[in-house]
Every structure is written in C-alpha cells, then in structure tokens.
Amino acid sequence: MEKIILKKRMAAFITEILFLSFAVLIGILIGRQKEAIEVSSSSFGLLNAPVREVMTPLEGEKIAYLTFDDGPSSNTEKILDILEKHHAKATFFVVGEGLTEKNRPVLERMKAEGHSIGLHAYSHVYEQLYASPESLLADYEQLFITLKEDYGIETALFRFPGGSASSYLKANRKVYLEELEKRGFSCFDWQVSGEDAVAEPTVYSIQQNIFQHVFAYDTPIILLHDGRGREVTVEALPGILERLKEEGYRFDTLEHAPEYTYRIRD
C-alpha cells in the first residue's frame, strides 16, 4: 500500500515539474516575442509622422477621395494636368523607384497644387516587404526619410501594397498596423477600385468598375494607379471626374479624412 502511495506521489511530483518547466518555456518565448517587438519599436526612431488635421464631413456632404498608387511616373504629370483642369485634389501613394531626379518636378508640383503624398513602399516586392515587422518598418523608414530629406515632404499617410487585407500580411497584420499607428501614421484601404492594375483594363471597364459601386458612399475612397503602363487610367480619368461632379461630389485628399482600414478578423 505504501509503495502505491509513493508511486502516486512521485507521479504527481514529476507532473508538477513538467508543468512548471513548460510554463517557464512559454514565458521565455513570450518574453522574446515582446522583446523583438520592443526592439523594432525603438530601432526606427526617425519614423515619426507629422500631426494631420482630420475634418469630419458635414451631414449629407459628398466627398470623393481619389487615390493613385505606384507612382510617380510619366503618367503622373498627365494626371496632374487633368486634376488641375477639373479643380480636383487627390492623394498619391508613392514607391521608391519613382523617386528619381527626373520626377522631382512632379513631386514638387503635387505639393504646390495641394495634393497629398503618402507612403506605399520603397520596395514593392511583397516577399521582401512583408518578411517581418522589422522589414516593413525598415522599408517605410527609408521611404519616409527619402521624401523628407530629398523632397521636403512629410506625410502621415500610408497604404499597404495589396491593402491591409492582403494574404501577405497574414498573422502579422495587427502588429504591422500597431507598429505604424503608434508612430502616428494612418492607414488607408479603399471602398471602390477601378481595377486598372488587373488583366487588361479599358477606359470603359475602369469607369464602370467605379460607377458600379461609388454612388453607394458619400465619402468613397477610390483606388486607381499612376505607375508605368497605366496610360488607360489617364484616358479614363476625365470621364470619372465629370460624372462624380455631376453627382454632387467634391474632391479632397486623405490628409483630412479619418483613417480607413478593412474590418477583418486577425
């Protein structure tokens, strides 16, 4: 009987030791994860967004937020000409490859004419950009510093390539958002897309993709592209602007808009 009791006590003791060891191991792993995030938070000290002024639309007011990704390119100046003609403002989410000396006048013109400039990515290669929270922050800091030091542009706006619902963000989506938002940055997805970066778009398809959905919103964020090879977007833009004005929309930049991200379960 005593041997049975002793065996039970030994089994309970071993179980308790294993449980404590497992708890310690979990604590170490969690501590390491927190340390990694804390290191990433303190390693990118120059990534600090300027304060922006958010303006809440009046009740019933209709504001279209036109946005263009992947520029600047030779198409951007044509788009600026069209926007100027229609007295419309837009937001341009730029990439590193477009920040060339050739495109300097384009960026300067964006600033001078009251458009907003946001961070898209320095490197648009998804596998590199989304490899880790650290790689994303390093990329965005490079883009932020280049805009600030070389062009005198500071921005609090950013848009993930592929959007915040992209499968490339995966389980890190929440961390990516938190790391940028606690530095003062505002993320913007979109409600309406011209689908001008998919397959072989036409002027008709781009316009219809927008008109099919845009009028369901008083303050739609519209996704278009001004990168290389988007000449069809340039052709489609005048018709888009004219129709939106006919429907009572005015145009503003995301500098004044509340942050908008897709609601998905992380």
C-alpha positions, 0 to 999 in steps of 0.5 A: 500500500505504501509503495502505491502511495509513493508511486502516486506521489512521485507521479504527481511530483514529476507532473508538477515539474513538467508543468512548471518547466513548460510554463517557464518555456512559454514565458521565455518565448513570450518574453522574446516575442515582446522583446523583438517587438520592443526592439523594432519599436525603438530601432526606427526612431526617425519614423515619426509622422507629422500631426494631420488635421482630420475634418469630419464631413458635414451631414449629407456632404459628398466627398470623393477621395481619389487615390493613385498608387505606384507612382510617380511616373510619366503618367503622373504629370498627365494626371496632374494636368487633368486634376488641375483642369477639373479643380480636383485634389487627390492623394498619391501613394508613392514607391521608391523607384519613382523617386528619381531626379527626373520626377522631382518636378512632379513631386514638387508640383503635387505639393504646390497644387495641394495634393497629398503624398503618402507612403506605399513602399520603397520596395514593392516586392511583397516577399521582401516587404512583408518578411517581418515587422522589422522589414516593413518598418525598415522599408517605410523608414527609408521611404519616409526619410527619402521624401523628407530629406530629398523632397521636403515632404512629410506625410502621415499617410500610408497604404499597404501594397495589396491593402491591409487585407492582403494574404501577405500580411497574414498573422502579422497584420495587427502588429504591422498596423500597431507598429505604424499607428503608434508612430502616428501614421494612418492607414488607408484601404479603399471602398471602390477600385477601378481595377486598372492594375488587373488583366487588361483594363479599358477606359470603359471597364475602369469607369464602370468598375467605379460607377458600379459601386461609388454612388453607394458612399458619400465619402468613397475612397477610390483606388486607381494607379499612376505607375508605368503602363497605366496610360488607360487610367489617364484616358479614363480619368476625365470621364470619372471626374465629370460624372462624380461632379455631376453627382454632387461630389467634391474632391479632397485628399486623405490628409483630412479624412479619418483613417480607413482600414478593412474590418477583418478578423486577425 
